[in-house]
């Protein structure tokens, strides 16, 4: 069975794990109907439009 010859340093361990810790803010696009920020490729939560069409019926 393979056994490590030397202890893994803090820098080596942290640099290996750093890719999992990087989180970026979600991308936002501007709704063409109401000009409010929204997630891309999703129905606008303010005006319920997607691709120029009303998708969700307003109550």
Residue frames relative to the residue before (quaternion, step in Angstrom):
aa qw qx qy qz dx dy dz
X 1.0000 0.0000 0.0000 0.0000 0.00 0.00 0.00
X 0.4553 -0.6995 0.4826 0.2657 3.58 -0.95 0.91
X 0.0688 -0.7779 0.6246 0.0022 3.54 -0.99 0.95
X 0.4895 -0.6657 0.4634 0.3202 3.63 -0.87 0.85
X 0.4111 -0.7183 0.5061 0.2427 3.57 -0.96 0.87
X 0.7916 0.1504 -0.0703 0.5880 3.60 1.06 -0.75
X 0.5618 -0.5907 0.4650 0.3453 3.53 -1.25 0.52
X 0.4486 -0.6731 0.5124 0.2882 3.59 -1.02 0.76
X 0.4191 -0.7309 0.4826 0.2391 3.58 -0.73 1.07
X 0.6567 -0.5069 0.3818 0.4075 3.56 -1.30 0.36
X 0.6626 0.5157 -0.3136 0.4434 3.58 0.91 -0.89
X 0.6590 0.5012 -0.3090 0.4680 3.58 0.94 -0.84
X 0.6711 0.4988 -0.2908 0.4650 3.56 0.93 -0.91
X 0.7023 0.4723 -0.2779 0.4544 3.60 0.86 -0.95
X 0.6497 0.5040 -0.3320 0.4623 3.60 1.01 -0.69
X 0.6221 0.5287 -0.3388 0.4676 3.58 1.11 -0.59
X 0.7304 0.4271 -0.2333 0.4793 3.58 1.00 -0.82
X 0.5118 0.6967 -0.4085 0.2931 3.60 1.19 -0.36
X 0.5956 0.5816 -0.3756 0.4072 3.62 1.05 -0.59
X 0.6701 0.4903 -0.3042 0.4670 3.60 1.08 -0.60
X 0.6804 0.5112 -0.2863 0.4403 3.58 1.16 -0.50
X 0.5919 0.5780 -0.3769 0.4166 3.59 1.17 -0.36
X 0.0532 0.7741 -0.6260 0.0773 3.53 -0.66 1.16
X 0.1864 -0.7833 0.5828 0.1102 3.56 -0.84 0.93
X 0.6005 -0.5518 0.4325 0.3845 3.54 -1.24 0.41
X 0.5490 -0.6218 0.4283 0.3585 3.61 -1.02 0.67
X 0.5118 -0.6411 0.4794 0.3118 3.54 -1.09 0.76
X 0.1425 -0.7817 0.6033 0.0675 3.55 -1.06 0.77
X 0.1244 -0.7548 0.6373 0.0926 3.53 -1.17 0.65
X 0.4973 -0.6548 0.4873 0.2941 3.56 -1.27 0.33
X 0.4275 -0.6937 0.5204 0.2553 3.57 -0.87 0.98
X 0.4143 -0.7288 0.4800 0.2586 3.64 -0.76 0.93
X 0.6375 0.5372 -0.3320 0.4413 3.61 1.18 -0.41
X 0.8365 0.1616 -0.0451 0.5217 3.57 0.59 -1.17
X 0.3793 -0.7698 0.4422 0.2608 3.62 1.32 -0.03
X 0.4528 0.6365 -0.4800 0.3994 3.56 1.05 0.80
X 0.5461 -0.6139 0.4359 0.3673 3.63 -1.08 0.52
X 0.0352 0.7813 -0.6208 0.0552 3.56 -1.07 0.82
X 0.5852 -0.5443 0.4564 0.3912 3.54 -1.30 0.28
X 0.4933 -0.6726 0.4486 0.3211 3.63 -0.90 0.79
X 0.8330 0.1835 -0.1802 0.4898 3.55 -1.18 0.72
X 0.6262 0.4796 -0.3580 0.4997 3.57 1.08 0.75
X 0.5987 -0.5465 0.4384 0.3882 3.55 -1.26 0.41
X 0.4858 -0.6599 0.4877 0.3011 3.56 -0.97 0.84
X 0.3948 -0.7414 0.4843 0.2447 3.63 -0.72 0.97
X 0.6454 0.5361 -0.3285 0.4339 3.62 1.18 -0.38
X 0.8329 0.1797 -0.0687 0.5189 3.59 0.78 -1.00
X 0.3820 -0.7643 0.4445 0.2689 3.63 1.32 -0.03
X 0.4720 0.6387 -0.4647 0.3915 3.57 1.06 0.80
X 0.0076 0.7573 -0.6528 -0.0171 3.53 -1.25 0.60
X 0.8478 -0.0172 -0.0445 0.5281 3.57 -0.79 1.09
X 0.7235 -0.4688 0.2396 0.4466 3.57 0.98 0.88
X 0.6840 0.4375 -0.2887 0.5073 3.61 1.21 0.14
X 0.4579 -0.6459 0.5285 0.3064 3.57 -1.12 0.68
X 0.1893 -0.8263 0.5263 0.0665 3.56 -0.52 1.19
X 0.7757 0.2597 -0.1307 0.5602 3.58 0.84 -0.96
X 0.4142 -0.7109 0.5105 0.2499 3.56 -0.79 1.00
X 0.3449 -0.7369 0.5449 0.2026 3.57 -0.86 0.97
X 0.3921 -0.7321 0.5104 0.2230 3.54 -1.02 0.83
